[in-house]
């Protein structure tokens, strides 16, 4: 089944390419490094942040982009198998945590204490949801979600707004939320890190510049930025 991209998105990204601006398709969790990537790469970048699976689907449907950043290896592998990207590389890792609104009004104590709580998690088809499912199994826990989200930023939004009692997000998102949430560690989370992958989009009109952006993400000088935002650099 073909999914039509919003016309406005196609026109916007096409215009960016014509003007020499690079388009970065970045996993929702990597929105935190957008500004730093512009500064460190020295390139004129336009960002489109969404769930990794959504980004790959949009590339399949013809959306123009120069760089793809996914939240895990499996989704990048799908893009590579489809001939959409070249030479992906790991640039950082990210682990999952349980978050609750400030004050923890539902009194949640851990991943095995969610029976009476309103919980939101990512859909299993996206990286954050796949890892959540693995952590459920590792902890012999079962989460019955009130909703399944397509990106980790959507999970975060429902918890910070008070719409949900708890949610499973990346450590980087929890750090970015600051005092608006409280963090509860998930046992075995460090055993199931998501590896952030970056690659040049095969049909990019600016492949040399796009490769420079990918190289920046994996560079020594960018390590401190990954760490500041709650990631672990590779």
C-alpha positions as CSV (number, residue, x, y, z in Angstrom):
1,X,0.0,0.0,0.0
2,X,1.4,3.4,-1.0
3,X,1.1,6.2,1.5
4,X,0.8,9.7,0.1
5,X,3.2,12.2,1.6
6,X,1.7,15.6,2.5
7,X,2.1,17.9,-0.5
8,X,3.5,20.7,1.6
9,X,6.2,18.4,3.0
10,X,7.3,17.3,-0.5
11,X,7.3,20.9,-1.8
12,X,9.2,22.2,1.2
13,X,11.9,19.6,1.1
14,X,12.3,19.8,-2.7
15,X,12.8,23.6,-2.4
16,X,15.4,23.1,0.2
17,X,17.4,20.7,-2.0
18,X,17.2,23.2,-4.9
19,X,18.5,26.0,-2.6
20,X,21.6,24.0,-1.6
21,X,20.2,23.3,1.9
22,X,20.6,19.7,3.2
23,X,17.6,17.9,4.6
24,X,18.2,15.7,7.6
25,X,15.6,13.0,8.4
26,X,16.3,12.4,12.1
27,X,14.7,10.0,14.6
28,X,12.5,11.9,17.1
29,X,14.9,11.2,19.9
30,X,17.8,12.9,18.0
31,X,16.0,16.3,17.7
32,X,18.0,17.3,20.8
33,X,21.2,17.5,18.8
34,X,19.8,19.5,15.8
35,X,21.2,22.8,16.7
36,X,24.6,21.4,17.7
37,X,24.8,19.5,14.4
38,X,24.3,22.7,12.4
39,X,27.0,24.5,14.4
40,X,29.5,21.6,14.2
41,X,29.0,20.6,10.6
42,X,29.0,24.2,9.2
43,X,26.3,23.1,6.8
44,X,22.9,24.7,6.1
45,X,20.5,22.0,7.5
46,X,16.8,21.6,7.4
47,X,15.5,19.0,9.9
48,X,12.5,16.6,9.7
49,X,12.2,14.7,13.0
50,X,9.8,11.8,13.4
51,X,9.6,8.2,14.3
52,X,12.3,6.2,12.5
53,X,9.9,3.8,10.8
54,X,7.9,6.9,9.5
55,X,11.1,8.4,8.1
56,X,12.0,5.3,6.2
57,X,8.5,4.9,4.9
58,X,8.6,8.5,3.7
59,X,11.9,7.9,1.9
60,X,10.3,4.9,0.2
61,X,7.5,7.1,-1.0
62,X,9.9,9.6,-2.6
63,X,10.5,12.3,0.0
64,X,13.8,14.0,-0.8
65,X,16.5,13.9,1.9
66,X,20.2,13.9,2.3
67,X,20.9,12.3,5.6
68,X,19.0,9.6,7.6
69,X,19.4,9.2,11.3
70,X,17.5,6.2,12.9
71,X,17.1,5.3,16.5
72,X,18.2,1.7,16.0
73,X,20.1,-0.7,13.7
74,X,17.1,-2.6,12.5
75,X,15.3,0.4,11.0
76,X,18.5,1.5,9.3
77,X,18.9,-2.0,7.9
78,X,15.4,-1.8,6.4
79,X,16.5,1.4,4.7
80,X,19.7,-0.2,3.5
81,X,17.9,-3.3,2.2
82,X,15.6,-1.0,0.2
83,X,18.5,0.7,-1.4
84,X,17.7,4.0,0.2
85,X,21.0,4.7,2.0
86,X,24.7,4.0,1.7
87,X,27.4,3.0,4.3
88,X,25.5,3.5,7.6
89,X,27.5,3.9,10.7
90,X,26.8,3.8,14.4
91,X,27.2,7.2,16.1
92,X,25.7,6.8,19.7
93,X,23.6,4.6,21.9
94,X,20.5,5.4,24.0
95,X,18.9,3.4,26.8
96,X,15.3,3.3,28.1
97,X,13.9,4.6,31.4
98,X,10.4,4.8,33.0
99,X,9.2,8.4,33.6
100,X,6.3,9.8,35.6
101,X,5.0,13.3,36.0
102,X,6.7,15.5,38.7
103,X,5.4,14.3,42.1
104,X,4.6,10.9,40.8
105,X,0.8,11.3,41.5
106,X,0.0,7.6,40.7
107,X,2.7,6.3,43.0
108,X,4.4,4.2,40.4
109,X,7.4,2.3,41.7
110,X,8.7,0.4,38.7
111,X,8.0,-1.4,35.4
112,X,6.3,-4.2,37.4
113,X,4.0,-1.7,39.2
114,X,1.9,-0.4,36.3
115,X,-1.3,-2.4,36.6
116,X,-3.4,0.6,37.9
117,X,-1.5,3.3,36.1
118,X,-2.3,5.0,32.8
119,X,0.7,4.1,30.7
120,X,1.8,5.1,27.3
121,X,4.6,3.5,25.3
122,X,5.8,3.4,21.7
123,X,4.3,1.0,19.2
124,X,6.4,-2.2,18.8
125,X,7.0,-1.3,15.1
126,X,9.2,1.7,16.1
127,X,12.6,1.4,17.8
128,X,11.5,2.7,21.2
129,X,8.5,0.2,21.2
130,X,10.7,-2.7,20.2
131,X,13.1,-2.1,23.0
132,X,10.2,-1.6,25.5
133,X,8.9,-5.1,24.5
134,X,12.3,-6.6,25.1
135,X,12.5,-5.0,28.5
136,X,9.1,-6.3,29.4
137,X,10.3,-9.8,28.6
138,X,13.6,-9.3,30.5
139,X,11.7,-8.2,33.6
140,X,8.9,-10.7,33.3
141,X,6.5,-7.7,33.2
142,X,3.4,-7.0,31.1
143,X,2.5,-3.4,30.2
144,X,-1.1,-2.7,29.2
145,X,-0.8,0.7,27.5
146,X,-3.5,3.3,27.2
147,X,-2.1,4.2,23.9
148,X,0.7,3.2,21.5
149,X,2.7,6.1,20.1
150,X,4.7,6.4,16.8
151,X,7.5,8.4,18.4
152,X,9.2,8.7,21.8
153,X,8.4,12.5,21.8
154,X,4.7,11.7,21.7
155,X,5.1,9.4,24.8
156,X,7.0,12.2,26.6
157,X,4.4,14.7,25.7
158,X,1.6,12.7,27.2
159,X,3.5,12.2,30.5
160,X,4.6,15.8,30.9
161,X,1.1,17.0,30.2
162,X,-0.3,14.7,32.9
163,X,-2.4,12.8,30.3
164,X,-0.5,9.6,31.4
165,X,0.8,8.4,34.7
166,X,3.9,6.9,33.3
167,X,5.7,6.2,30.0
168,X,8.8,4.5,28.7
169,X,11.2,6.9,26.9
170,X,14.9,7.2,26.1
171,X,17.2,8.4,28.7
172,X,18.0,11.4,26.5
173,X,14.3,12.5,26.4
174,X,14.0,12.2,30.2
175,X,17.1,14.3,30.6
176,X,15.7,17.0,28.2
177,X,12.4,17.1,30.2
178,X,14.2,18.2,33.3
179,X,12.2,18.8,36.4
180,X,8.9,18.1,34.7
181,X,9.3,14.4,35.1
182,X,10.8,11.9,37.6
183,X,12.9,9.0,36.3
184,X,12.6,5.4,37.5
185,X,15.3,3.1,36.3
186,X,14.3,-0.1,34.4
187,X,16.3,-3.2,35.4
188,X,18.4,-4.6,32.5
189,X,17.9,-1.4,30.4
190,X,21.7,-1.1,29.9
191,X,21.6,-4.6,28.3
192,X,19.3,-3.4,25.6
193,X,20.6,-0.1,24.3
194,X,19.4,1.3,21.0
195,X,22.2,2.1,18.6
196,X,21.8,5.4,16.8
197,X,22.7,5.0,13.1
198,X,23.5,7.7,10.5
199,X,23.8,7.4,6.7
200,X,23.8,9.3,3.5
201,X,20.6,9.0,1.5
202,X,21.5,7.4,-1.8
203,X,19.5,9.9,-3.9
204,X,21.0,12.9,-2.2
205,X,21.9,15.8,-4.5
206,X,24.6,16.8,-2.0
207,X,26.4,13.6,-1.2
208,X,29.7,15.0,-0.3
209,X,28.2,17.5,2.1
210,X,25.8,14.8,3.5
211,X,28.8,12.5,4.2
212,X,30.4,15.4,6.0
213,X,27.4,15.7,8.2
214,X,27.4,11.9,9.0
215,X,31.2,12.1,9.7
216,X,30.5,15.0,12.1
217,X,28.0,12.9,14.1
218,X,30.7,10.3,14.6
219,X,33.5,12.6,15.2
220,X,35.6,13.1,18.4
221,X,34.4,16.7,18.9
222,X,30.7,15.6,18.8
223,X,31.2,13.0,21.6
224,X,30.7,15.7,24.3
225,X,27.5,16.8,22.6
226,X,26.0,13.3,22.6
227,X,26.9,13.0,26.3
228,X,25.4,16.4,27.2
229,X,22.1,15.3,25.7
230,X,21.9,12.0,27.5
231,X,23.3,9.7,24.8
232,X,26.4,7.5,24.9
233,X,28.8,8.3,22.0
234,X,30.3,5.4,20.0
